[in-house]
Amino acid sequence: MIKKIGVLTSGGDAPGMNCAIRAVVRAGLKYGLEVYGVMDGYRGLVDDDIFPMERYSVSDIVNRGGTILQTARLREFKEESVRKIAVNNLKRRGIEALVVIGGDGSYMGAKKLTEMGINCVGLPGTIDNDIASTDYTIGFDTCLNTIVDCIDKIRDTTSSHQRCAVIEVMGNHCGDLALFSGLAEGAEMILTPDHVLPEEEIMASLKKLYVGKKKRAIVIVSEKMYPNIHEFAARIQAETGFETKAEVLGRVQRGGSPSGFDRVLAARMGAYAVDCLLDGKGGICIGMINNKIVDYDIYEALKLPRDKHASMLRLIDVLQ
């Protein structure tokens, strides 16, 4: 049976990561394990920035955004020679297994470490919801609620000035944040990588609204859909008649106290990850499918098609 485990956060931060850290630490200690925190993601493994954690180490962090372990990206971790340094540091300390909280890039590092003798379990910590092996990632719900709150405020001024607001939200190459926030807001138009419209159709639809004396229009756009969202807004204004402003919500979407949903999801996944390590599992990632916590081989998880919310796309046309 293993005696020592570690936990780290990697990649972009997400609300709920602290809740996952707390769950791993508390569950590990409950089972009699020694639990170690790793600072700055995989960089901390290489730099040996590792410290023991106790119950008090994770007191009063469930309501805090970000991650107390901090996070970073280390591209050099793809190199086996760099990973060997990390493995040697872990073995020297007697740490036999690791919980990695992050996105799919972090998952690959976890799989490689498992193949080098350190069993790793990945938890889906990312606001983008772009991991196909789980219905929802830790941080997505909080980010969604932040976006909805921001758009509610933008809607007020947009209505007052009879404008069109083009709002770019995060998501990387996944359109879930745009899709969910657009449906929640009753947006006039939702543009995502899975719902692409010809520009002439976009302009014609918005012009029809303007001619029909629509007081305002909300257009939700997933990031990376347009190279310059401000130029896109300028074209809308020129072709439709709407005074149009572009809003890039930016990194405000990453922050804030995690929602109740994200706190519970992180707790469930963190405790399950410790159970998996105690069962000798490694190279796996945790997900939630139909409200059940499950695990997948990381390689299999990364091959899954990212169409888990495809059925919701029809609602765009039905409800607009």
Rosetta silent file (secondary structure, phi, psi, omega in degrees, C-alpha in Angstrom):
SEQUENCE: MIKKIGVLTSGGDAPGMNCAIRAVVRAGLKYGLEVYGVMDGYRGLVDDDIFPMERYSVSDIVNRGGTILQTARLREFKEESVRKIAVNNLKRRGIEALVVIGGDGSYMGAKKLTEMGINCVGLPGTIDNDIASTDYTIGFDTCLNTIVDCIDKIRDTTSSHQRCAVIEVMGNHCGDLALFSGLAEGAEMILTPDHVLPEEEIMASLKKLYVGKKKRAIVIVSEKMYPNIHEFAARIQAETGFETKAEVLGRVQRGGSPSGFDRVLAARMGAYAVDCLLDGKGGICIGMINNKIVDYDIYEALKLPRDKHASMLRLIDVLQ
SCORE:     score description
SCORE:     0.000 S_00000001
   1 L     0.000  140.559  179.028    0.000    0.000    0.000 S_00000001
   2 L   -68.926  154.874 -178.884    1.220    3.486   -0.801 S_00000001
   3 L  -121.370  -24.470 -176.878    2.170    5.767    2.073 S_00000001
   4 E  -133.207  133.301  175.519    2.875    9.143    0.486 S_00000001
   5 E  -130.545  160.174  176.414    1.030   11.073   -2.223 S_00000001
   6 E  -122.864  165.246  176.831    1.375   14.520   -3.736 S_00000001
   7 E  -142.246  138.497  177.936   -1.045   17.012   -5.272 S_00000001
   8 E  -144.082  160.978  173.680   -0.446   19.827   -7.769 S_00000001
   9 E  -118.181  137.919 -172.128   -2.365   22.229   -9.985 S_00000001
  10 L  -137.917  152.525  179.099   -1.235   22.810  -13.552 S_00000001
  11 L    79.456 -154.701  179.388   -2.175   24.978  -16.527 S_00000001
  12 L   -69.034  143.723  178.831   -4.740   27.763  -16.241 S_00000001
  13 L   -73.613  158.226 -179.369   -6.299   28.296  -12.833 S_00000001
  14 L  -149.329  137.414  175.725   -9.967   27.536  -12.282 S_00000001
  15 L   -58.477  133.283 -176.925  -12.371   28.226   -9.390 S_00000001
  16 L   107.690  -14.355  177.261  -12.770   25.032   -7.394 S_00000001
  17 H   -59.355  -39.841  179.063   -9.152   23.938   -7.607 S_00000001
  18 H   -63.930  -35.937  177.089   -8.745   24.729   -3.906 S_00000001
  19 H   -64.278  -37.511  177.912  -11.757   22.562   -3.114 S_00000001
  20 H   -68.686  -41.792  176.706  -10.133   19.692   -4.997 S_00000001
  21 H   -58.491  -47.067 -179.515   -6.839   20.208   -3.154 S_00000001
  22 H   -58.506  -44.189 -178.504   -8.696   20.157    0.147 S_00000001
  23 H   -62.886  -42.457  179.321  -10.495   16.931   -0.767 S_00000001
  24 H   -63.704  -45.879 -178.485   -7.266   15.184   -1.737 S_00000001
  25 H   -64.576  -49.985 -176.647   -5.489   16.286    1.433 S_00000001
  26 H   -65.432  -41.935  179.167   -8.338   15.461    3.809 S_00000001
  27 H   -65.876  -43.028  179.429   -9.098   12.098    2.169 S_00000001
  28 H   -60.210  -45.713  179.728   -5.420   11.160    2.069 S_00000001
  29 H   -65.073  -36.678  179.367   -4.919   11.975    5.738 S_00000001
  30 H   -60.346  -35.314  179.827   -8.107   10.103    6.639 S_00000001
  31 L   -87.521    7.166  176.593   -6.612    6.968    5.080 S_00000001
  32 L    84.198   16.080  179.489   -3.353    7.412    6.980 S_00000001
  33 L   -88.287  155.667  165.936   -1.304    8.756    4.066 S_00000001
  34 E   -88.945  132.290 -176.517    1.266   11.505    4.137 S_00000001
  35 E  -118.567  133.626 -177.844    0.191   14.208    1.688 S_00000001
  36 E  -120.965  138.127  173.978    2.533   16.674    0.012 S_00000001
  37 E   -93.899  143.374  178.488    1.734   19.846   -1.887 S_00000001
  38 E  -116.617  123.040 -178.856    3.686   20.766   -5.008 S_00000001
  39 L   -82.491  146.755  171.333    4.012   24.449   -5.865 S_00000001
  40 L    60.841   36.693  173.775    3.759   25.829   -9.416 S_00000001
  41 L    63.000 -142.038 -177.772    2.592   22.664  -11.141 S_00000001
  42 H   -65.164  -24.861  176.987    5.140   20.477  -12.889 S_00000001
  43 H   -61.122  -37.273  178.346    7.771   23.171  -12.391 S_00000001
  44 H   -65.659  -31.517  175.323    7.574   22.492   -8.657 S_00000001
  45 H   -65.325  -41.751 -178.087    8.335   18.822   -9.263 S_00000001
  46 H   -71.819  -39.445 -178.854   11.459   19.739  -11.197 S_00000001
  47 H   -84.710   -0.616 -178.569   12.526   22.447   -8.733 S_00000001
  48 L    59.837   37.621  177.888   11.707   20.191   -5.751 S_00000001
  49 L   -91.907   75.871 -170.531    9.329   22.823   -4.371 S_00000001
  50 E  -130.212  138.480 -176.968    7.398   20.266   -2.333 S_00000001
  51 E  -145.260  151.443  179.194    6.115   20.484    1.240 S_00000001
  52 E   -72.143  146.046  178.767    4.051   18.362    3.654 S_00000001
  53 E  -120.222  142.219  177.339    0.387   19.276    4.129 S_00000001
  54 L  -120.057 -179.149 -179.908   -1.798   18.779    7.191 S_00000001
  55 H   -57.387  -43.123 -177.725   -5.494   19.325    7.862 S_00000001
  56 H   -68.009  -19.234  179.961   -4.924   22.959    8.767 S_00000001
  57 H   -62.879  -24.046 -177.073   -3.075   23.489    5.473 S_00000001
  58 H  -118.472   19.997  176.552   -6.416   23.422    3.670 S_00000001
  59 L   -71.192  140.772  172.820   -8.611   25.126    6.252 S_00000001
  60 L    57.722   38.521  177.073  -10.870   27.924    4.988 S_00000001
  61 L  -116.163   -5.194 -175.372   -9.958   27.574    1.307 S_00000001
  62 L   -63.981  -26.059 -177.340  -13.193   26.159   -0.136 S_00000001
  63 L   -97.270    5.380 -177.376  -14.524   29.636   -0.888 S_00000001
  64 L   -97.969  133.368  174.662  -11.312   30.950   -2.442 S_00000001
  65 L   -74.708  179.256  179.943  -10.773   31.173   -6.178 S_00000001
  66 L    69.489 -151.780 -179.811   -7.467   30.367   -7.840 S_00000001
  67 L  -146.465  128.826  179.889   -5.158   27.797   -6.260 S_00000001
  68 L   -67.675  -20.002  178.236   -3.133   27.958   -3.054 S_00000001
  69 L   -86.758   -4.328 -176.857   -0.531   25.744   -4.735 S_00000001
  70 L    59.587  167.664 -175.153   -0.203   28.243   -7.588 S_00000001
  71 L  -147.851  157.038 -179.694    0.129   27.050  -11.148 S_00000001
  72 L  -159.817  162.727  173.858    2.393   27.336  -14.153 S_00000001
  73 L  -107.958  135.820 -179.564    2.998   25.842  -17.556 S_00000001
  74 L  -129.748   93.807 -177.477    6.266   24.023  -18.214 S_00000001
  75 H   -62.855  -29.852 -178.765    6.650   23.114  -21.881 S_00000001
  76 H   -65.589  -13.400 -178.945    9.983   21.437  -21.159 S_00000001
  77 H   -66.593  -14.222  175.423    8.124   18.757  -19.201 S_00000001
  78 H   -67.116  -20.677 -178.092    7.493   17.049  -22.542 S_00000001
  79 L   -84.252  131.944 -177.169   11.178   16.077  -22.510 S_00000001
  80 H   -60.801  -36.479 -179.252   11.954   12.792  -20.785 S_00000001
  81 H   -62.112  -35.166  178.273   15.166   14.177  -19.285 S_00000001
  82 H   -72.016  -41.869  178.935   13.151   16.879  -17.495 S_00000001
  83 H   -64.161  -32.215  178.424   10.587   14.373  -16.254 S_00000001
  84 H   -61.982  -36.887  177.056   13.390   12.213  -14.870 S_00000001
  85 H   -61.681  -44.590  179.472   14.408   15.068  -12.602 S_00000001
  86 H   -62.110  -46.301 -179.490   10.850   15.250  -11.301 S_00000001
  87 H   -61.346  -42.402  179.335   10.648   11.490  -10.776 S_00000001
  88 H   -63.152  -39.563  178.284   13.952   11.452   -8.913 S_00000001
  89 H   -64.157  -41.942  179.383   12.781   14.252   -6.617 S_00000001
  90 H   -65.888  -45.492 -177.916    9.575   12.373   -5.852 S_00000001
  91 H   -66.149  -35.259  178.605   11.318    9.053   -5.228 S_00000001
  92 H   -62.931  -32.324  178.295   13.899   10.692   -2.989 S_00000001
  93 H   -88.724   -6.014 -178.975   11.055   11.927   -0.821 S_00000001
  94 L    78.951   15.933  178.893    9.255    8.586   -0.986 S_00000001
  95 L   -82.325  119.711 -170.201    6.236   10.052   -2.783 S_00000001
  96 L  -100.653  -15.617 -174.815    4.711    7.189   -4.729 S_00000001
  97 E  -152.379  163.769 -170.711    1.669    8.741   -6.389 S_00000001
  98 E  -147.119  140.165  169.941    0.313   12.078   -7.518 S_00000001
  99 E  -106.047  123.950 -178.102   -2.997   13.870   -8.126 S_00000001
 100 E  -111.825  120.053 -179.233   -2.768   16.364  -10.997 S_00000001
 101 E  -106.198  114.310 -177.499   -5.494   19.004  -11.260 S_00000001
 102 E   176.692 -162.380 -178.316   -5.578   20.675  -14.685 S_00000001
 103 L   -95.319 -164.617 -173.950   -6.574   20.379  -18.326 S_00000001
 104 H   -67.173  -29.109  174.858   -5.778   17.885  -21.074 S_00000001
 105 H   -64.898  -38.701  177.171   -2.188   19.121  -21.407 S_00000001
 106 H   -66.775  -34.813  178.095   -1.677   18.385  -17.722 S_00000001
 107 H   -58.771  -41.517 -177.474   -3.228   14.953  -18.266 S_00000001
 108 H   -64.344  -39.979  175.555   -0.527   14.020  -20.750 S_00000001
 109 H   -61.420  -39.068  178.859    2.185   14.875  -18.227 S_00000001
 110 H   -63.958  -39.524  179.553    0.384   12.706  -15.668 S_00000001
 111 H   -66.535  -41.881 -179.956    0.292    9.783  -18.086 S_00000001
 112 H   -64.957  -38.647  178.024    3.992   10.107  -18.867 S_00000001
 113 H   -66.253  -37.575  177.269    4.875   10.172  -15.166 S_00000001
 114 H   -60.300  -41.186  179.153    2.785    7.051  -14.623 S_00000001
 115 H   -67.599  -16.074  178.422    4.781    5.292  -17.321 S_00000001
 116 L  -101.213    9.928  171.830    7.920    6.266  -15.410 S_00000001
 117 L   105.745    0.557  176.921    6.747    4.659  -12.165 S_00000001
 118 L  -111.779  104.204 -179.552    4.749    7.407  -10.413 S_00000001
 119 E   -61.121  128.519 -178.414    1.044    6.580  -10.498 S_00000001
 120 E  -126.923  143.796  173.759   -0.911    9.718  -11.375 S_00000001
 121 E  -123.611  130.568 -179.247   -4.607   10.559  -11.431 S_00000001
 122 E   -98.386  137.744  172.501   -5.854   13.636  -13.306 S_00000001
 123 E  -111.682  138.595 -174.723   -8.721   15.864  -12.204 S_00000001
 124 E   -80.179   87.482  178.988  -10.397   18.118  -14.814 S_00000001
 125 E  -104.155   94.372  179.342   -9.650   21.622  -13.553 S_00000001
 126 L  -163.333  138.611  179.508  -10.398   24.096  -16.359 S_00000001
 127 L   -71.491  -19.297 -170.019  -13.050   26.746  -16.994 S_00000001
 128 L   -73.507  -20.949 -175.750  -13.291   25.786  -20.679 S_00000001
 129 L    59.620   34.050 -173.322  -15.182   22.490  -20.180 S_00000001
 130 L   -99.983   21.378  177.983  -13.121   21.143  -23.063 S_00000001
 131 L  -107.837  116.636 -170.226  -12.415   17.676  -21.644 S_00000001
 132 L   -71.438  -18.164 -175.210  -14.652   15.091  -23.292 S_00000001
 133 L   -85.346   11.405  175.562  -14.372   12.499  -20.516 S_00000001
 134 L  -147.310  143.756  177.261  -16.522   14.531  -18.132 S_00000001
 135 L   -64.298  -39.894 -178.849  -19.843   16.308  -18.495 S_00000001
 136 L  -139.002  140.824  176.514  -18.482   19.243  -16.507 S_00000001
 137 L   -96.457  157.253  177.304  -15.028   20.375  -15.495 S_00000001
 138 E   -67.137  121.239  179.737  -14.123   21.991  -12.185 S_00000001
 139 L   109.598  -21.643 -177.638  -14.498   25.746  -12.669 S_00000001
 140 H   -63.269  -47.704 -176.043  -16.870   25.745  -15.635 S_00000001
 141 H   -63.018  -42.509  178.348  -20.026   26.449  -13.640 S_00000001
 142 H   -62.092  -45.602  179.357  -18.429   29.320  -11.725 S_00000001
 143 H   -61.240  -43.141  178.607  -17.086   30.845  -14.930 S_00000001
 144 H   -57.803  -45.008 -179.364  -20.478   30.492  -16.586 S_00000001
 145 H   -67.564  -33.494  174.942  -22.154   32.336  -13.717 S_00000001
 146 H   -63.872  -44.442  179.199  -19.527   35.084  -13.864 S_00000001
 147 H   -61.488  -46.274 -179.451  -20.203   35.532  -17.583 S_00000001
 148 H   -60.123  -41.781  178.580  -23.962   35.642  -17.036 S_00000001
 149 H   -62.323  -42.851  178.692  -23.523   38.268  -14.327 S_00000001
 150 H   -64.039  -44.054 -177.955  -21.335   40.394  -16.627 S_00000001
 151 H   -67.217  -35.082  175.707  -23.748   40.112  -19.548 S_00000001
 152 H   -56.075  -41.132 -178.825  -26.676   41.076  -17.306 S_00000001
 153 H   -72.619  -40.391  177.951  -24.869   44.343  -16.593 S_00000001
 154 H   -64.075  -36.507 -179.894  -23.911   44.906  -20.236 S_00000001
 155 H   -58.370  -39.222 -178.299  -27.539   44.265  -21.210 S_00000001
 156 H   -59.190  -50.057 -177.909  -28.680   47.205  -19.062 S_00000001
 157 H   -73.873  -31.890  176.988  -26.535   49.770  -20.846 S_00000001
 158 H   -62.785  -41.939  178.847  -27.081   48.136  -24.235 S_00000001
 159 H   -67.527  -39.372 -178.444  -30.846   48.503  -23.814 S_00000001
 160 H   -62.871  -35.883 -176.162  -30.503   52.085  -22.618 S_00000001
 161 H  -102.691    2.816 -179.578  -28.529   53.088  -25.706 S_00000001
 162 L    53.877   53.755 -176.480  -30.280   50.749  -28.178 S_00000001
 163 E  -110.246  169.107  166.049  -26.988   49.112  -29.118 S_00000001
 164 E  -104.487  126.809  177.145  -25.728   45.758  -30.301 S_00000001
 165 E  -107.270  121.735  175.028  -23.211   44.242  -27.892 S_00000001
 166 E  -101.455  112.624 -171.129  -20.746   41.700  -29.283 S_00000001
 167 E  -114.279  117.345  179.285  -19.388   39.844  -26.257 S_00000001
 168 E   -93.966  126.272  179.495  -16.378   37.545  -26.550 S_00000001
 169 E  -115.424  162.603 -179.009  -16.116   34.847  -23.890 S_00000001
 170 L   -72.669 -178.720  179.961  -13.387   32.345  -23.094 S_00000001
 171 L   144.047   -7.828 -176.034  -13.395   28.672  -24.021 S_00000001
 172 L    58.072 -120.885  179.241  -10.254   28.234  -26.114 S_00000001
 173 L   -99.713   11.059  178.156  -11.456   26.010  -28.997 S_00000001
 174 L  -106.961  133.876 -175.393  -14.488   24.766  -27.050 S_00000001
 175 L   -95.978   12.289 -173.960  -17.745   26.684  -27.402 S_00000001
 176 H   -62.758  -40.288 -179.909  -19.489   25.512  -24.217 S_00000001
 177 H   -64.106  -41.066  177.276  -19.130   28.802  -22.336 S_00000001
 178 H   -66.585  -43.824 -179.006  -20.571   30.725  -25.282 S_00000001
 179 H   -61.630  -51.567 -176.209  -23.325   28.153  -25.795 S_00000001
 180 H   -67.933  -43.963 -178.879  -24.430   27.981  -22.176 S_00000001
 181 H   -68.403  -36.780  178.261  -24.164   31.713  -21.486 S_00000001
 182 H   -63.857  -41.699  177.659  -25.936   32.559  -24.728 S_00000001
 183 H   -68.223  -39.483 -179.812  -28.843   30.267  -23.880 S_00000001
 184 H   -65.076  -30.973 -176.878  -28.954   31.563  -20.311 S_00000001
 185 H   -94.498   -5.850 -175.096  -29.085   35.144  -21.572 S_00000001
 186 L    61.054   40.074 -176.805  -31.510   34.609  -24.433 S_00000001
 187 L   -62.125  146.712  178.737  -28.902   36.106  -26.750 S_00000001
 188 L   -68.158  -25.870 -179.574  -30.005   37.122  -30.234 S_00000001
 189 E  -152.421  137.235  177.621  -27.020   35.256  -31.692 S_00000001
 190 E  -125.128  121.927 -177.838  -24.567   32.619  -30.424 S_00000001
 191 E  -119.914  116.998 -179.738  -21.407   31.925  -32.433 S_00000001
 192 E  -134.511  169.252  176.235  -19.202   28.986  -31.452 S_00000001
 193 L   -58.617  -22.980  178.904  -16.817   26.606  -33.250 S_00000001
 194 L   -96.929   -5.339  178.975  -19.766   24.200  -33.441 S_00000001
 195 E  -138.302   80.358 -176.754  -22.239   26.852  -34.592 S_00000001
 196 L  -101.400  130.885  178.516  -20.613   28.883  -37.354 S_00000001
 197 L  -116.996  143.750  173.667  -22.718   31.181  -39.525 S_00000001
 198 L   -59.421  144.281 -176.014  -21.749   32.911  -42.793 S_00000001
 199 H   -61.971  -33.822  179.956  -21.112   36.593  -42.142 S_00000001
 200 H   -65.524  -33.334  177.212  -23.766   37.656  -44.615 S_00000001
 201 H   -69.902  -38.295  177.178  -26.345   35.638  -42.662 S_00000001
 202 H   -60.623  -47.961 -177.652  -25.222   37.268  -39.419 S_00000001
 203 H   -65.314  -41.697 -179.022  -25.568   40.738  -40.917 S_00000001
 204 H   -63.313  -40.932 -179.474  -28.946   40.003  -42.490 S_00000001
 205 H   -66.130  -43.436 -179.469  -30.374   38.681  -39.202 S_00000001
 206 H   -70.535  -36.450  177.590  -29.173   41.654  -37.183 S_00000001
 207 H   -64.371  -37.753  177.761  -30.318   44.140  -39.811 S_00000001
 208 H   -61.500  -39.597  177.604  -33.777   42.566  -39.709 S_00000001
 209 H   -65.293  -41.136 -178.702  -33.841   43.120  -35.949 S_00000001
 210 H   -65.349  -46.191  179.258  -32.781   46.742  -36.366 S_00000001
 211 H   -63.231  -33.274  178.957  -35.385   47.456  -39.023 S_00000001
 212 L   -80.589   12.470  175.809  -37.967   45.777  -36.815 S_00000001
 213 L    66.666   29.977  173.834  -37.210   48.336  -34.086 S_00000001
 214 L   -61.587  133.453 -175.077  -35.472   45.867  -31.776 S_00000001
 215 L   -69.922  -31.393 -179.456  -34.264   47.833  -28.761 S_00000001
 216 L  -163.808  168.728  177.546  -30.953   46.022  -28.506 S_00000001
 217 E  -141.979  139.025  176.616  -29.095   42.882  -29.578 S_00000001
 218 E  -115.083  123.058  177.298  -26.721   40.583  -27.714 S_00000001
 219 E  -117.993  117.877  179.106  -24.232   38.526  -29.741 S_00000001
 220 E   -99.712  127.157 -176.035  -22.147   35.970  -27.800 S_00000001
 221 E  -125.409  129.710  174.221  -18.945   34.890  -29.520 S_00000001
 222 E   -72.998  139.924 -177.365  -16.518   32.177  -28.443 S_00000001
 223 L   -58.584  150.996  179.575  -12.919   33.364  -28.355 S_00000001
 224 L    75.978    4.427  174.527  -10.723   32.713  -31.410 S_00000001
 225 L   -73.015  -36.230 -179.146  -13.748   32.799  -33.719 S_00000001
 226 L  -130.141  134.612 -178.679  -12.627   36.160  -35.092 S_00000001
 227 L   -58.854  -35.005 -179.268   -9.038   37.483  -35.219 S_00000001
 228 L  -139.726  103.838 -175.141  -10.234   40.936  -34.131 S_00000001
 229 H   -66.875  -28.176  179.722  -13.588   41.149  -32.392 S_00000001
 230 H   -70.334  -37.094  176.088  -13.578   44.961  -32.558 S_00000001
 231 H   -67.300  -37.575  176.518  -13.285   44.899  -36.345 S_00000001
 232 H   -61.547  -43.890  178.079  -16.150   42.404  -36.462 S_00000001
 233 H   -63.211  -38.097  179.000  -18.266   44.768  -34.349 S_00000001
 234 H   -64.090  -36.793  177.826  -17.386   47.662  -36.658 S_00000001
 235 H   -67.098  -39.172  177.548  -18.631   45.660  -39.663 S_00000001
 236 H   -60.995  -45.162 -179.755  -21.889   44.927  -37.856 S_00000001
 237 H   -61.947  -42.018 -177.476  -22.397   48.620  -37.179 S_00000001
 238 H   -67.863  -31.192 -172.304  -21.642   49.558  -40.785 S_00000001
 239 H  -102.257  -15.847 -174.413  -23.970   46.956  -42.273 S_00000001
 240 H  -112.949  -24.044 -175.739  -26.908   46.732  -39.871 S_00000001
 241 L    99.826  -22.068  176.997  -27.546   50.203  -38.487 S_00000001
 242 L   -67.511  131.121  162.844  -27.023   49.130  -34.860 S_00000001
 243 E   -64.818  126.026 -169.389  -24.497   51.168  -32.906 S_00000001
 244 E  -126.546  132.504  178.241  -22.256   48.267  -31.961 S_00000001
 245 E  -123.216  138.108  175.708  -19.705   47.814  -29.186 S_00000001
 246 E   -97.367  137.931  177.633  -17.385   44.849  -28.662 S_00000001
 247 E  -126.705  122.703  175.149  -16.716   43.618  -25.136 S_00000001
 248 E  -104.974  108.706 -173.933  -13.924   41.143  -24.327 S_00000001
 249 L   -66.357  -32.341  172.714  -14.642   39.835  -20.837 S_00000001
 250 H    67.076 -151.361 -168.177  -11.096   38.531  -20.431 S_00000001
 251 H   -79.251   -2.761  170.455   -9.593   37.023  -17.308 S_00000001
 252 H   -58.053  -25.264 -179.064  -12.272   38.228  -14.947 S_00000001
 253 H   -67.868  -22.663 -177.874  -13.933   34.981  -16.047 S_00000001
 254 H   -81.124  -24.485 -168.962  -11.246   32.898  -14.298 S_00000001
 255 L   -93.456 -175.438  174.316  -11.591   34.430  -10.866 S_00000001
 256 L    99.754  161.868  178.286  -14.048   34.517   -8.030 S_00000001
 257 L   -66.036  133.179 -177.981  -15.379   32.267   -5.320 S_00000001
 258 L   -65.245  146.690  177.302  -16.369   28.857   -6.722 S_00000001
 259 L   -67.621  164.060  176.642  -20.048   28.059   -7.070 S_00000001
 260 H   -58.557  -39.856  179.497  -21.693   25.449   -4.890 S_00000001
 261 H   -60.115  -47.184 -178.279  -21.785   23.069   -7.846 S_00000001
 262 H   -66.428  -34.727  178.871  -18.037   23.389   -8.449 S_00000001
 263 H   -64.268  -44.749 -179.483  -17.246   22.941   -4.760 S_00000001
 264 H   -69.643  -42.241  178.357  -19.198   19.696   -4.536 S_00000001
 265 H   -58.748  -45.640 -179.675  -17.888   18.427   -7.876 S_00000001
 266 H   -63.749  -39.899  179.452  -14.290   19.086   -6.796 S_00000001
 267 H   -64.060  -44.217 -179.415  -14.848   17.361   -3.447 S_00000001
 268 H   -63.156  -45.340 -177.629  -16.334   14.274   -5.096 S_00000001
 269 H   -69.218  -39.836 -179.316  -13.566   14.042   -7.667 S_00000001
 270 H   -63.320  -45.055  179.090  -10.745   14.676   -5.200 S_00000001
 271 H   -65.434  -39.699  178.927  -11.867   11.957   -2.804 S_00000001
 272 H   -64.024  -37.261  179.602  -12.414    9.530   -5.684 S_00000001
 273 H   -61.710  -40.580  178.625   -8.884   10.220   -6.968 S_00000001
 274 H   -65.538  -40.635  176.437   -7.401    9.158   -3.628 S_00000001
 275 H   -57.944  -42.373 -179.441   -9.483    5.973   -3.706 S_00000001
 276 H   -63.302  -42.550  179.424   -8.084    5.210   -7.159 S_00000001
 277 H   -64.434  -39.539  178.149   -4.495    5.689   -6.009 S_00000001
 278 H   -65.292  -27.443  177.038   -5.086    3.414   -3.035 S_00000001
 279 L   -83.203    2.526  177.939   -6.391    0.797   -5.483 S_00000001
 280 L    83.657   12.907 -179.960   -3.111    1.007   -7.381 S_00000001
 281 L   -82.211  149.179  176.577   -4.531    2.837  -10.388 S_00000001
 282 L  -157.858  161.952 -179.148   -2.494    5.293  -12.408 S_00000001
 283 L    70.975   25.615 -178.133   -2.516    7.023  -15.766 S_00000001
 284 E  -120.688  164.649  174.194   -6.231    7.722  -15.413 S_00000001
 285 E  -129.429  153.164 -176.055   -8.419   10.808  -15.237 S_00000001
 286 E   -99.904  142.751  175.964  -11.605   11.396  -13.296 S_00000001
 287 E  -141.655  171.355  172.047  -14.877   12.546  -14.810 S_00000001
 288 E  -122.920  116.764  178.737  -18.540   12.947  -14.020 S_00000001
 289 E  -120.833  120.719 -178.653  -20.959   11.302  -16.450 S_00000001
 290 L    52.762   42.472  176.982  -24.696   11.503  -15.732 S_00000001
 291 L    68.535   14.202  176.429  -23.880   12.615  -12.170 S_00000001
 292 E  -112.659  132.855  178.770  -21.716    9.539  -11.548 S_00000001
 293 E   -79.513  127.677 -174.845  -17.987    9.856  -10.839 S_00000001
 294 E  -135.354  170.672  175.520  -16.024    7.637  -13.210 S_00000001
 295 E  -133.487  150.183 -179.787  -12.460    7.141  -14.404 S_00000001
 296 E  -130.893  150.165  165.121  -10.876    6.720  -17.829 S_00000001
 297 E   -62.102  136.431 -174.281   -7.461    5.813  -19.126 S_00000001
 298 H   -60.884  -42.842  179.744   -5.952    9.159  -20.081 S_00000001
 299 H   -60.563  -41.869  179.192   -5.052    8.114  -23.626 S_00000001
 300 H   -66.149  -39.999 -178.918   -8.623    6.876  -24.173 S_00000001
 301 H   -62.623  -40.843 -177.255  -10.071   10.045  -22.651 S_00000001
 302 H   -71.920  -14.627  178.348   -8.064   12.308  -24.942 S_00000001
 303 H   -91.718   -9.722 -176.429   -9.381   10.437  -27.993 S_00000001
 304 L   -66.792  142.385  177.379  -13.045   10.916  -27.126 S_00000001
 305 L   -67.891  142.067 -177.957  -15.045   13.200  -29.453 S_00000001
 306 L   -93.509   66.439 -179.049  -15.860   16.577  -27.946 S_00000001
 307 L  -128.631   29.745 -173.201  -19.566   16.551  -28.728 S_00000001
 308 L   -63.824  -25.197 -179.672  -21.008   15.965  -25.271 S_00000001
 309 L  -114.974   25.684 -178.585  -23.366   18.946  -25.538 S_00000001
 310 H   -59.488  -34.464 -177.667  -24.176   18.638  -29.234 S_00000001
 311 H   -65.174  -22.014 -179.420  -27.863   18.112  -28.456 S_00000001
 312 H   -78.076  -18.963 -177.372  -28.004   21.590  -26.934 S_00000001
 313 H   -62.167  -31.614 -179.829  -26.971   23.258  -30.190 S_00000001
 314 H   -64.787  -22.728  179.866  -30.469   22.758  -31.622 S_00000001
 315 H   -66.854  -25.547  179.051  -31.794   25.013  -28.870 S_00000001
 316 H   -57.547  -50.494 -177.581  -30.013   27.955  -30.490 S_00000001
 317 H   -74.835  -31.606 -178.446  -32.329   27.827  -33.497 S_00000001
 318 H   -69.992  -39.739 -170.820  -35.367   26.752  -31.497 S_00000001
 319 H   -98.060  -13.045 -177.989  -35.196   29.544  -28.922 S_00000001
 320 L   -85.734    0.000    0.000  -33.833   32.467  -30.913 S_00000001
